[in-house]
Every structure is written in C-alpha cells, then in structure tokens.
Amino acid sequence: MPQRLSGLDAAFLYFETRSMPMNVAFTAVLDPSTVPGGYSFEEMRSHIAARVPLVPKLRRKVVDVPFRIHHPVWVDDADYRPEHHIHLARLDPPGDERALADFVADLVSRPLDRRRPLWEFWVVEGLEGGHIALAGKVHHCVVDGVSGADLMPAFFGLAPEPEPIEPPQTPSATLPGELELLGWSIADRVRGTVAGIGALGRVGWATDAIRRLRLEGEPAGGTPMTAPPTPYNGAITAGRSMAFGRLPLDGVKEIRQATGAKLNDVVLTITAGALRAHLLDLDALPDQPLVAAVPVSVRREDQFGDLNNMVAVMFEPLRTEVADPRRRLELTTADSAAAKREQQIVGKSTLVQLTEMVDPLTTGMVWDLYSRAGMADRHRPAVNAVVSNVPGPPVPIYLGGAKALRLYPMGPVAESMGLNLTVMSYDGHLDIGLLTASALVPDAWEVVEHVEAAYAALRQAVGLA
C-alpha cells in the first residue's frame, strides 16, 4: 500500500496558490577546486542522480485518491528521469551573492510541477572566485526545516572523495485499484478525524489553561492574531526577494555564555534588533513587540531521517520596541521560556493531529479565494514573521568533492506573513537565508544589512566588544 500524506503534509499542498508557492529551499556555495579529477556539470549531475534512490520520496509523486475523499498518496513515478530535476544555470558577471540571491528568489517564486516528484536542484556556475552553487527547492509537503537538513547526508560527504553508496531496498509504492484505495481512504479518514477531534479538545483546554496562567501573572509568550500591523504583513504576489548573511558561531556562543541565555534567544534578539532598525528606516516601528512564529521540531529520535513535517509552532514576542540590546535579550530569554511552557501545554503532536481534519475538497478553494480577494490586507496579521533556527553540520562537507563554503537555508512566506528568516549552523558559522514577499519587502538585503550591526551592538551591550 502506498504511503499517505499526513494532514500537515497535505495542508501545504492545499494552501499553495499562484502567489504562494510552498517551497522549502537551500543554497550551498561550493568550491569546485577540491573535486578529485576536476569539476564538470555532467559529473556533478551523475553524483546527485546516483544518490536520489537514498531518498525514496524524491522518486515519488503525489496522486489524489478517488473523489478526494482523503489526503493524497505517494506513488512511484514510472517516468522519473534525473534530467527533469537536475539542471544547469550560469550567472552573468560579476556572479556575486546578490546575483545568486536573485536567481534563488526567482527559483522559489515558481511552483513545482505536480505531475512529477516535487523537487528541483540547480547547479549554478559563474560565481565570483570560480565558485559554483547548488540551489534546490523541495515542496513543503515533503520536508520541514529539520528533515530538509536530514537530506544532506544523502548527497554530501565528509571528504572530497565521494563514498560509495548502496541504495536501500525500498518497497515499491504502486497505486492500488480505485476500490481498494477508496476503502482504505475512508477507514483512514475516520481514524484521522477521531485524532483531530481529540486534538481540537486539547486546544480548547490548553487555551483556557494558558489564559488562567496569564491572569495569575505568569510570564506570557506571543499571542497569535494580536500582532501589530507592519510593512511585512499584507497580501502578496508570487514575486520574491532573497538575501544572505553570516555570523560567527563562536561570537554568538560568547553572548550566550556571558548572559546565560540560550543560543536561540540570542538569534531572536539579533533578529529583533535588525527588524527594529529596518522598521525605523521605514518610519514604521510599532510601539508593541512583533509576534514571530518559531517552528519547533517534534520529531522523535527514531524519526530522524524521515521526510515529512513533524513540527509544532511556538509564538514568541520579538522585542523590537526595546532600544537597549541587553534589555532586549533579557526580555527575549523570559519570553522564550514562557512560549516553550505554553507550547508544551498545547502538546507536541497537537498540530500534527489537528491537521488531519483539513478537508481535501474545500481547503484549497477557500484559501485560493482568500488570496485572490487580497483578504490579508483587511485584517490584523496572525504573526509578523517566521524565524527558524536549524542545526547543521559542525564540520566541512563536500558535494561530489566540492567543498561547501556556505549553507543558506530558506523557508516560504505566506499571505499576511511576508518575511521568513532561517538560520543554519555550519562549520563555525550561522548562515542566514532571508526570503521576503517583494510586494511587501522589495529588497531583502535592506533587512539583512542590519543583522551584523545588531550582532555587534548586542556584543557591546553585554561587555564583549
């Protein structure tokens, strides 16, 4: 029997519109001078293609069940060909990071072809310094941030000489007959609905429990649907802007050690400082904190390596209203502890279970109407931005022998939420990918350029300058 998409996986399919392609993307800047025997696109494509079988979902496509009575299923693509998914591009001079970011922004603005497995990799030549890049996108129904990082061992190695591989013996995922599939779907839908109803009850109980804690004076996390209006929020088009950044991991850890904060608290504080500066530039700084959605993996240890969405969401204040960086970090540390406590009250698996009730027939139609009508311009934003922190490799890695110099992650933006900042640790650095909806934030570099200054200001404020 083929594997069914979970409700959360399927929701990312249903929410996709012409203005909102639901792509998770990454960009690796590579040094081809380390390739044994020399670099060529043909050899790089062969290296990637040979490793696709290590990730079975990359050879499978999504197929609807009869009458769309339940979520779609993954089936083997009999017409799979590597050349449909692995492409070559070349940047015009000077081939700097801005040119690469423009290429990636255009790449993620286009939806994937649902008649095929939902991924594309592009080998990009012509970067300054003789470098190349691997730019890829995978549909969000396949991966979340953590499972996206789990893709790396399939294609990257720890040494320039690629290790031999032995593709696993994976059972085929063929499509059964319509009657069998229909019966299986009905039974599975009933089970999912029961789980979803239970999750809905937990949400109601958790909401009341959190409300009572706050009334008793306990510290609070962020509250969705109370976010202040900002230039980052509103109706979007398909256009995207992309920017890259980098911070020294040891320097960020020094801030953590000097203050007792967690690494993610430091990242959120730096992000808030950068957004504060950008909003001041625009004369649009609210007098209350922003609200960020912070995805959190709920994947068990035995589920690492599985490609699907296993996330919960914490809602955290971004203290953009606070001018002093040290005070901003102190508040962020307290806010993060409160947000984590409230998310634990809601439950790790609640979101995953709740989305089992997402309806395959109506969800996409309703969301498309919402998008076409520009409804995101007519209500208060649920959150202002998404901020993610994904652990990456602590040591250098190689793609087909080419050393990865930088690893930039990026998640999608959405209607009313036009800014997504994702951080990945790699080989002593924090690499930053910022994606914006260009209808709201035309130049993502204007935001990223404030990140380094916010980092420096925080170090000075805690006595490390």
C-alpha positions, -999 to +999 in steps of 0.1 A: +000+000+000+014+035-009+022+060+019-004+086+026+005+123+032-002+133+068-027+161+073+001+186+079+020+175+048-012+177+027-021+211+041+010+226+024-004+213-009-038+227-002-025+261+008-004+266-023-017+293-046-002+312-076+011+338-053+022+314-026+044+285-039+051+263-008+088+256-015+115+249+011+148+259-004+185+259+002+217+273-014+251+258-009+281+278-022+308+254-033+345+254-041+350+231-071+388+232-069+386+204-043+369+180-067+392+150-074+400+150-112+383+184-117+347+197-118+322+192-146+284+196-145+280+162-160+299+145-132+281+166-106+247+156-120+257+120-121+268+122-084+234+137-074+214+114-095+232+083-081+221+093-046+185+101-053+175+065-045+187+070-009+157+093-005+127+073-019+103+103-018+124+120-044+113+094-069+077+095-060+049+119-069+016+129-053-016+113-065-052+122-054-075+095-041-109+090-057-133+119-051-105+135-030-122+118+000-089+119+019-053+132+016-032+122-014-008+093-015+029+090-026+034+066-055+064+057-076+069+079-107+073+055-136+085+083-158+112+096-133+143+110-151+172+128-134+173+154-162+138+165-152+151+176-118+188+184-120+196+215-141+225+238-151+224+276-149+251+302-153+252+337-137+263+367-156+293+386-143+301+395-116+284+365-101+283+379-066+260+369-038+233+394-048+232+378-083+229+344-067+202+355-044+182+370-073+185+336-091+172+317-060+144+342-055+132+336-090+136+298-085+114+297-053+088+320-068+077+293-093+057+263-082+069+228-088+052+205-114+029+182-095+030+157-123+065+148-112+084+143-079+083+176-061+119+188-062+145+206-084+182+211-080+202+236-100+240+236-103+248+273-107+281+283-124+297+317-129+300+327-093+329+350-084+361+334-072+355+304-095+329+291-072+297+272-080+265+267-061+238+241-056+204+258-054+175+235-046+138+236-038+116+208-023+079+212-018+069+218+019+047+187+017+079+166+016+101+183+042+102+207+071+133+225+082+149+197+102+140+169+077+153+192+050+187+193+068+185+155+070+187+154+032+223+165+033+239+131+042+224+116+011+242+140-012+271+155+008+301+136+023+328+144+049+357+141+024+364+153-011+364+117-024+327+106-026+320+075-006+305+045-025+268+040-019+244+011-018+208+022-025+185+007+001+159-020-009+128+002-007+094-014-012+077+000-043+048+023-038+024+014-065-011+027-068-037+001-059-071-002-076-096+025-070-120+004-049-092-007-026-078+028-024-113+042-017-119+017+011-085+023+027-090+061+025-124+060+042-111+039+071-080+061+074-101+093+072-122+081+102-092+074+123-077+108+114-109+126+122-111+110+156-075+120+163-083+156+151-113+159+173-092+149+203-066+175+193-093+201+190-105+194+225-069+197+237-065+231+220-096+243+239-084+230+272-049+244+266-062+278+256-081+281+288-051+268+309-028+294+293-054+322+298-056+313+335-018+313+339-016+347+324-043+360+346-023+348+376+006+369+364+028+342+348+051+354+320+035+351+286+047+340+252+034+356+220-003+357+212-013+350+176-039+373+160-026+402+182+004+411+161+008+448+152+005+459+115+039+462+098+052+466+063+059+428+064+022+419+066-004+420+039-015+405+006+014+391-015+022+382-051+044+355-065+075+378-065+102+371-040+134+388-028+162+369-013+193+379+008+221+360+026+240+367+058+266+351+081+276+355+117+304+338+137+291+309+158+317+313+184+308+350+188+271+342+193+281+315+218+301+340+237+270+361+241+251+331+254+278+322+279+281+358+291+244+361+298+231+326+305+207+329+275+201+300+251+215+302+216+181+306+201+174+335+224+205+352+211+194+346+175+159+360+182+174+391+199+197+398+170+167+393+146+146+417+166+174+443+166+178+440+128+140+443+123+138+473+147+165+491+126+148+483+094+114+494+107+129+527+119+143+532+084+108+529+071+093+551+099+070+521+107+082+508+141+052+497+162+052+506+199+045+470+209+065+438+202+062+419+170+050+383+171+071+356+155+062+321+146+091+298+156+088+263+142+099+236+166+107+200+156+087+174+174+104+145+157+114+116+179+149+102+178+137+072+158+120+095+133+151+114+122+158+108+085+120+105+077+110+131+052+077+146+064+065+175+085+068+169+122+066+204+137+049+225+163+049+263+164+059+285+193+047+321+193+073+345+206+074+382+210+102+400+190+112+429+213+116+454+185+101+481+208+131+479+232+161+501+222+187+486+246+201+453+233+209+438+266+174+445+280+160+431+247+179+398+253+167+396+290+131+400+279+136+376+250+150+349+273+120+352+296+096+353+266+112+321+252+108+302+284+071+313+286+065+304+250+081+270+254+059+263+285+028+273+267+037+252+237+041+222+260+007+228+274-008+227+239+012+195+233+039+185+209+017+164+185-014+185+187-008+205+154+000+173+135-032+156+148-053+187+143-044+190+106-058+155+100-092+173+099-081+196+070-106+189+042-091+180+008-120+194-012-127+228+004-094+239+020-077+248-013-107+265-028-112+287+003-076+296+006-074+305-032-104+328-028-088+344+003-057+350-018-074+363-049-095+387-028-065+402-011-080+395+023-046+397+040-048+434+036-081+436+056-073+420+090-047+421+117-018+397+110-017+365+129+021+368+132+046+393+117+073+369+106+087+334+108+121+328+124+137+294+123+170+280+137+181+247+122+212+228+133+236+220+105+269+201+101+296+213+125+324+203+101+331+209+064+311+188+040+315+181+003+292+177-027+307+154-053+341+165-040+333+203-040+337+218-005+307+236+008+317+271+019+283+283+030+249+267+035+219+291+032+185+278+043+152+294+035+115+287+043+085+300+025+065+332+030+027+333+031-003+356+028-001+382+055+034+370+065+059+382+040+092+377+059+109+344+067+144+344+083+161+310+087+194+303+103+216+272+100+247+265+119+276+252+097+313+248+103+317+276+129+292+300+114+255+308+114+244+311+078+213+332+073+187+330+045+161+357+044+131+354+020+106+381+016+075+387-005+087+415-028+052+431-028+058+439+009+096+440+012+111+447-022+147+444-011+156+417+014+191+430+016+179+461+034+169+438+063+200+416+063+224+445+063+211+453+098+219+418+111+256+423+116+251+457+133+225+442+156+250+414+165+278+439+172+255+461+193+245+431+214+281+421+220+289+456+231+259+457+254+269+426+272+306+437+276+322+416+248+332+444+224 
